[in-house]
Amino acid sequence: MNSLIKLTPDKEEAYLDFYHDWQISGEQKVPWIIGISPEPFQAFIDFCRRQEAEEHIENGFVPSSTYFLENENGIITAAVNIRHRLNEYLMQRGGHIGYGVRPSERKKGYAKMILSLALEKTNEMGIREVLVTCDAENFASEKTILSNGGIFESSFTEDNGNVIKRFWIK
């Protein structure tokens, strides 16, 4: 059974496999937190936990919780970062939820699953209207958002010309 987990020391091997899959792909790591070096592993776990508390947040960031989707075989297939609130930047570009599926596990339904489970977490946190964004050219992500009840609100064009679509999910 697939489940959302937080990292614990016993998940080091599974997480490092997840992390190296991204490294080999050369792609940008999404969500942002998986771009941080996981070594030493306990320090990475501690960093993830500190991001949940307002007093540990650096300027420009907001508190967030990070979860990982673990499949029935113990493989970490995806990651999600849930922002507890939005600032001006996240209102345009990032939204409440950022998620990514490891390159070798794509097209297996994990994106839809992790977004659905993340929406359950936002509901538990009291966030009733959730903003989720994606690049306009990321048709797979848009399909995932729509399949989870996303309603298109507007687009935002970044300074570099990249267009971001904004969706709300209740």
C-alpha positions as CSV (number, residue, x, y, z in Angstrom):
1,M,0.0,0.0,0.0
2,N,1.2,3.5,-0.8
3,S,1.5,5.9,2.1
4,L,2.8,9.4,2.9
5,I,5.6,9.3,5.3
6,K,8.1,11.7,7.0
7,L,11.7,10.6,6.9
8,T,13.1,8.6,9.7
9,P,16.7,7.2,10.1
10,D,15.5,3.8,8.9
11,K,14.5,5.3,5.5
12,E,18.0,6.5,4.6
13,E,18.7,3.8,2.0
14,A,15.3,4.3,0.3
15,Y,15.7,8.1,0.3
16,L,19.3,8.1,-1.0
17,D,18.0,5.9,-3.9
18,F,15.3,8.4,-4.5
19,Y,17.8,11.3,-4.4
20,H,20.3,9.6,-6.7
21,D,17.6,8.9,-9.2
22,W,17.1,12.7,-9.5
23,Q,20.8,13.3,-9.5
24,I,21.3,11.0,-12.5
25,S,18.4,12.6,-14.4
26,G,20.0,16.0,-14.3
27,E,16.6,17.6,-13.9
28,Q,15.7,20.3,-11.5
29,K,14.6,18.7,-8.2
30,V,11.0,19.3,-7.2
31,P,10.0,20.2,-4.6
32,W,12.9,22.4,-3.7
33,I,13.7,20.7,-0.4
34,I,15.0,17.5,-2.2
35,G,17.7,19.6,-3.8
36,I,19.4,19.9,-0.4
37,S,22.2,17.4,0.3
38,P,20.9,14.4,2.3
39,E,24.2,13.8,3.9
40,P,24.5,13.4,6.8
41,F,21.1,12.0,6.7
42,Q,20.0,12.9,10.3
43,A,20.9,16.5,9.6
44,F,18.7,16.4,6.5
45,I,15.8,14.9,8.6
46,D,16.3,17.6,11.2
47,F,16.3,20.4,8.5
48,C,13.0,19.1,7.1
49,R,11.5,19.1,10.6
50,R,12.8,22.6,11.4
51,Q,11.0,23.9,8.3
52,E,7.7,23.2,10.0
53,A,8.2,25.9,12.7
54,E,7.9,29.6,12.1
55,E,10.9,30.5,14.3
56,H,13.2,28.5,12.1
57,I,12.2,30.0,8.7
58,E,14.5,32.2,6.8
59,N,13.4,35.5,5.3
60,G,11.2,35.0,2.3
61,F,10.1,31.4,3.2
62,V,7.1,30.1,5.0
63,P,6.6,27.1,7.3
64,S,6.2,23.9,5.4
65,S,5.9,20.2,5.9
66,T,7.6,17.6,3.6
67,Y,6.3,14.1,3.0
68,F,7.4,11.3,0.8
69,L,5.3,8.7,-1.0
70,E,6.4,5.2,-0.2
71,N,5.1,2.3,-2.3
72,E,4.3,-1.2,-1.1
73,N,7.9,-2.2,-1.9
74,G,9.4,0.5,0.3
75,I,10.5,2.6,-2.6
76,I,10.2,6.3,-2.2
77,T,8.4,7.3,-5.4
78,A,7.6,11.0,-4.9
79,A,7.9,14.0,-2.6
80,V,5.5,16.8,-1.6
81,N,6.2,20.1,0.2
82,I,3.1,21.6,1.8
83,R,3.3,25.3,2.7
84,H,1.3,26.2,5.8
85,R,0.5,29.7,4.4
86,L,1.2,31.8,1.3
87,N,3.4,34.9,0.9
88,E,3.2,37.1,-2.1
89,Y,5.7,35.0,-4.1
90,L,3.9,31.7,-3.4
91,M,0.5,33.3,-4.2
92,Q,1.8,33.8,-7.8
93,R,4.3,31.0,-8.4
94,G,4.4,28.2,-5.9
95,G,1.1,27.8,-4.2
96,H,0.4,25.6,-1.1
97,I,1.7,22.4,-2.6
98,G,4.9,21.5,-4.6
99,Y,5.4,17.9,-5.6
100,G,7.6,15.8,-7.8
101,V,7.8,12.2,-8.9
102,R,11.2,10.6,-9.2
103,P,12.2,10.2,-12.9
104,S,12.2,6.4,-13.0
105,E,8.7,6.1,-11.4
106,R,6.7,8.5,-13.7
107,K,3.6,7.6,-15.6
108,K,2.5,5.2,-12.9
109,G,-0.2,7.4,-11.2
110,Y,2.1,8.6,-8.3
111,A,1.6,12.3,-9.1
112,K,-2.2,12.0,-8.8
113,M,-1.8,10.0,-5.7
114,I,0.6,12.3,-3.9
115,L,-1.4,15.4,-4.7
116,S,-4.6,13.6,-3.4
117,L,-2.8,12.6,-0.2
118,A,-1.3,16.1,0.2
119,L,-4.8,17.6,-0.1
120,E,-5.9,15.3,2.8
121,K,-3.0,16.8,4.8
122,T,-4.0,20.4,4.0
123,N,-7.5,19.6,5.1
124,E,-6.2,18.3,8.4
125,M,-4.2,21.5,8.7
126,G,-7.3,23.6,8.2
127,I,-6.4,24.9,4.8
128,R,-9.7,24.7,2.9
129,E,-8.8,26.4,-0.3
130,V,-5.5,25.2,-1.8
131,L,-3.5,26.9,-4.5
132,V,-1.6,24.6,-6.8
133,T,0.5,25.9,-9.7
134,C,2.3,24.5,-12.7
135,D,4.2,25.8,-15.7
136,A,1.9,26.3,-18.6
137,E,3.8,23.8,-20.7
138,N,3.7,21.1,-18.0
139,F,0.6,19.3,-19.4
140,A,1.1,16.2,-17.1
141,S,1.0,18.4,-14.0
142,E,-2.0,20.3,-15.2
143,K,-3.8,17.0,-15.8
144,T,-2.9,15.9,-12.3
145,I,-4.2,19.1,-10.8
146,L,-7.4,19.0,-12.7
147,S,-8.0,15.3,-11.8
148,N,-7.8,16.4,-8.1
149,G,-10.5,19.0,-8.5
150,G,-8.3,22.0,-9.6
151,I,-10.2,24.9,-11.0
152,F,-8.2,27.2,-13.2
153,E,-8.1,30.8,-12.0
154,S,-5.4,32.7,-13.9
155,S,-2.0,32.7,-15.4
156,F,1.1,34.6,-14.2
157,T,4.0,35.5,-16.5
158,E,7.4,35.6,-14.8
159,D,10.0,38.1,-15.8
160,N,11.8,35.5,-17.9
161,G,8.6,34.9,-19.9
162,N,7.7,31.6,-18.3
163,V,3.9,31.3,-17.8
164,I,2.6,29.7,-14.7
165,K,-1.0,28.5,-14.4
166,R,-2.8,28.9,-11.1
167,F,-5.5,26.5,-9.9
168,W,-7.6,26.4,-6.7
169,I,-8.8,23.2,-5.1
170,K,-11.5,23.3,-2.4
